[in-house]
Amino acid sequence: MNPSASGWIKKLISINDKEFSKEFSSLAVLYKALIPCGYIYGSNTNIVNDIIDKDDLSSEEICKVNHLIALYVTHNSLKNTDDFIEDTVEFYKKINAHKTNFFLDIISKGDTTETLEKIIHKRIQIDNNLIDKSFNYFITNALLFIDVLAYKQYLTTGAISENSIIKEESAIETIVLKTLNAKVEKTKYDNSLINLFDQSLRYQQTNKLNYNEAITLLKTPLEKQYILDLACMATWSDKTIDDNERYFLFQLGKDLQLETKDVKNAMHSISDFYIKHKKDIVLLGSKNIVKSFYNNSSAMVMKLISRNSKRLQKELSQSKELMLLLTKSTVKDLSKEEQKKVNDQLLDIFKAIPSLAIFILPGGALLLPLVIKFIPKLLPSAFDDNRIEE
């Protein structure tokens, strides 16, 4: 089976349909099996329960298979029908309603297996030459389980909205950032990692939740377990959990109304996973990860901007508000509201320039601060009295 070729979903279901039903009676049962294979942590090293041979599969392809299995088991545990493909495509249409242009080439062909394959491909894949692989996994693929939780809600209630996804992600952002900030002594690389995480989520928003609001938002046992596992993963960015982080994790477990054993098990699970796969995964705490991310991304952004400078100038000139904000950014920092406006309008422009499509992929928001940094160089020099021509 080749998860990068057409027909892989139908093939996977056909050879494992009975196995799915026999091994995974519910999403909660499957969740326990998803942890050791790395899906929950965003670092897919194995296919859940070795359902198929993973030899010669890339990490992204393993992630596709695990994600499809999670969606399929969720559907089968709640609906005794053969409408998995149609239900799943419809679900993704609803939560990506704000990206209709981005998905137009996909959803216009109907609710087919091919359509779902393309959606999952777009949902997961990021060009590994542009963003370091381990950082890609941590930021983007670790959030994939939000899709599964939302899918369960959609199948249960018959409704789902983009806003519910945004709130879920915001709760994760709040708690994970609080976890990262629990470290007593932070290096400049730790702070860079915190900033990068803050800018990398799939849905950017100006009104963020505080800690208590985030805790209140998490209702189900599976949601609570998931956020606890992500928090434990965040503490491992420097390969160790110090006393302050350990205290925070136990307090988080208490706030989530989880038992002490649940917190201990979560800490042991992430420790066991990273120790077992230390040769396969470069931990995010590495200084080289943050350095290489900035260096590689900066070079890539400069190259794309240079290659598309004339077309980009033309697109920018047609947006007066964006021009004013970019001009302002050359002399002073923009407010959060202004930054969001710039981000949203830049994404609209990138949709019109095919070679800049990377910026509208999941995780592409990571690069927007770099874009904002370099784009003012396209503006007339009169806008920036202090700029020194190179």
N, C-alpha and C positions, 0 to 999 in steps of 0.2 A: 504494500500500500504506500502510495506517495502523496503526502498531504499538500504538496505543492502543485499537483496536477489535478485537472478536472475529474470529478467523480469520486473523490476520496471520502466524502461524507457518506454517500450511499454504500460504498464498499465497507467502511468501518461499521456502519449499522448492520449491514447484512451478515457480517462474520461474527459480530459480537452482541447481537440483540438479546439473545437468551442469557449471555453472561452478565450483561448490565442488570437485568431483572433479578438474576440469582444472587449476585454479589452485593448489589446496592439497592436496598429497599426504600431508602430515603436519601435526601441531600445530606442530612446529618451524618448518616453512615458513610457516605462518600467523602465527606469533608475530612474525616480522620485518615482516609487513604490518600487524600490530596496533599497532606502535609509532608510526609516523607519524600514524595516525588518532586517537591519544590514548587508546585503550582501556586500555593497560597503565598509563598515568599517571592513569587515573580521570577524565580530562577529554576526553570524546569530542567531537571536532570534525568528523570525517568517518566515513563508513561504509567499512569495509575494502575496498580496491581499487575503490571506487565501484560496488559490485555493484548498488546501486539508487540512485535519485536521492534526495539528502538534503534537497532543498528543502522548506521548510515543516515539517520534522521538528524537534522539540525535542531538546536534548542527551540527555535521558533516553530518548527514543525511539531515537536513534542508538545509545545504549548498549545498549538491549534487542537491537537488530539485531546489533550486534557480538558480544554475549554469546551469542546464539543461534547465530551462525555458528561461534564458537569451540567450543561444545558439539557442534554438528553435524559439523564437520570432525573433531573428536576421535573421535566415534563411528564415522564412516565409515572412518577410517584404521585402526581396530582391529576393527570388526565388519562383515562384509559381509551385513547383514540390514536389514530394514525396521522394526526394533524401537526406533528412536530415541526416539520419544515415551514408550513404556513404560519403557525403560531409564532415561531421564532423570528421569522422575517418580519412579521407584523410588529412584534415587540421592538425590534431594532429600528424599524421605521418610526415608531412612536418616540423612543428616547433620543433619536437623532433628527428630530423634526427641524431643529435649527441648522442642520447641515444638509438640507435638501440638495443644494447644488453639488456638494461634495459627493453625495451618494446617488446623484441622478443617473449616472451610467449603470448603477447597480439595480435600483429599485424599479426602474422603468421596464424591466424585463419580466416582472411578475414574481410570485412567491415560489421559486423553484430551488432545487438543491444547489444549482450553480450560483444562484443569487446569494444563498447563505454562505457558500464557500468564499465568495468575494467579500462579503461583509466581515466574516471572521478574519480573512487575510488582512483587510484594511484595519480591523480593530487591533490586531496584534503587531503586524510587521512595521518595523522602522529600519531604515537603511543602516546597517551596522558600521558602515564606513564613516557615518556622520556623527554618531553618538556612541560612546564606549558601551560595549555589550552589557557589562554588569550594571552600569548606571541605568541603561535602558530598561533592564528587567526590574530593578528595584523601584523605579518611579512609575513606569507604565504598566507592566504586566502584573505587578502586585495588586493593582487596582481592578483587575479583570473580574475578581470574585464579586465585586459590586454589581456587575452585569447579572451574575447568577442570582444574587439575592433579589435584585429588582425583577428578574424574570419570574422568580417564585411568587413575588407579590402580584405581578401582572396576571399570572395564571390563576391565582387564588381569588383576586378581587375583580378581574376583568378590566382593570384600568392601571395605567402607569403614566407618569409625567416626567418631563425633563427636570422639573423642579425637585422631585423626590430624589433623583439621581444626584443632583447638585448638593442637596442637603446631606446625603449619605457621604459623599466625597468630602464635603466640608467638615463633617464630624471626624472623619479619618484624618484629614489634614490637621485639625486642631489638636487631636490627641497625639499623633505622631510627632508633630513639631514640639509639643510639650515634653514628649519623651526625649527627643534630641536635645532639648534645652535643660534636661535634668542633670546632665553632666556638670560637675562643679567647675572643672577647668577645661575650657574649650580653646582649641587652637584656631588660627585663622582658617584652616581647612575645614574644621568642624563648622564654623560659621558660614563658610562658602557652601557647604553641603546643605545646611539649613535653608539658606537663601535659594539654592537651586531647587530643593524640594518644594518650597513655597511657590515657585514659579512654574512648576512642571505638571501640575494637575490638568486633567482633561477639560475641566470646567473652571475657568477663572471667574472670581466674583469679588465684589467690593465689600459686601456685608458678611463678614466671617463670624462663625459661631464662637462663643467662649467655651471654656472647658465644661461648665455645668450644663450649658445648652446641648453640647455634643453628647454628653452622657445621657441626658434625658431623651435624646433622639433615638438612641439605640434600644430597641424594644425586645427583639427576639434573642434567644440564647445563642443562635448561630452568628448573629451580628456581633454580639458581645465577645464571643470566642474569637471571631475574625479580627476585631480591632485589637484584642489582647495579643494575638499572634503577630500582628503588624508592629505593635509597640515593642514586643520582644525582639523582633527583627531589627528595629531601629536602634536598639541599645547595642546591637552587635556590630555597628558600623566601625568600631575600633577594636573588635575581636574580644571584648571583655565586657562584663556587666559589673560596674562598680557599686559600692554600697548605696550611693545616692540613687542610682538608677534602679537598683533592686527594691529600695524602699518605695520609689514611685510606682513600680510595677505592681507591688502588693497593694498599694493604696488604690491604684486603678482597678485592680480586681475587686476590691471591696466596694468601690463606687459603682462598679458594674453588677454588683450583687453576685459575683462568682465566688466559688470556694477557693481556699488557699491552695488546695491540691491542683486546681485548674491553672493557677498562676505558675506553680512549680513545674507542672507538666509542659506548659507553654515554653518556659525558659529552657527546660531540658530538650525539648523538641528542636528549637532553633540551634542550640549548642550542638546537638548530635548531627543535625543536618549540615551545618557549616564545617564541622570537623571531618565528617565523612566525605564531603565534596570540596574540601579546601583546594584540591588541585584543579578543580573545574571552575571555581568561582573566585574572582578577585574581589575581596570584601571592599565595601564602599568607604571604609575608614582610611584606605590607602591614600596617601598624599598624591600619589601618581594619578589616581583616578580623577580627582578634582582638577589637578593640573592639566592632565591630558584632555579632559572635557573642555576646559576653557580654551586651550591651545588649538585643539582640532576644530571646535565649533567656531572660534574666531576666524580661523583661516578659511573655513568653509563658507561662512557668512560673507566675508570679504570677496571671495571668489564669485559667489552667486550675485552679489550686488554689482560687482564690476562687470560681469557678463551681461547683466540685464539693466544697466544704469540708464540707458536712453528710454527704454520702455517703462522703467520704474518712475523716471522723472515725469513722463507723460501722464501716467496713472496718478501720481501724487498731485500734479498740477490741477487735476480735475476735482480734487477734494480740498476745498479751502480750509475747512476746520482742521483737517489733519496737517496741512501745511503750516498752519499757525501753531499747532501744538508741537510739531517737530522743530519749528524755528525757536519756540520757547525753550525746548529741551536742550538747545545748544548753549544756553546761558544760565538756566536754573533747573532744579528738579521739578518734575511734574507731580501733581497730587495723584492719589490712588485712582480717583475717578477719571482724571485725565489720562493716566496710563492705560486704564481699561478701554477708553475711547480709542486711543492710539492702537492698542492691540487688536480690537475688533475691526477697525477700519483697515489696518494692515493685512489682516487675514482675508478680508474681502478683496483686497488688491492682489494678494498672492494667488487667489483662486483664478485670477485672470491671466496669470503668467505660469504656464505649465512647469517650467524648470524650477519654480519656487514652491512646488506642491508639498515638499517636505514640511513646510511650516504649518500645514493644516492637517497633518497626520496626528494621531494620538501621541501626545508628548512633544509635539512641535512647538508648543508654547514655551518650552525651555529656551528656545533660540530667540524669542522675541526681544528680550532685554538687549541681546547683542545686536539685533537688527536696529533697534532704536538708537543704539550707541553709534552705529556706523552710517545710518541713513542721512543724518544731518550733513554729512560730507557731500551729499548730492545737491544740497541747497546752495543757492547763490552766496558767494562769500560776503556780500553786503549784510546778510542776516547774522553773521558772526564776526564781530569786530576783533575778537581775540584769537581767531583761528590763524595758525601759522601754516602756510602751504608747504607741503613736503616736496 
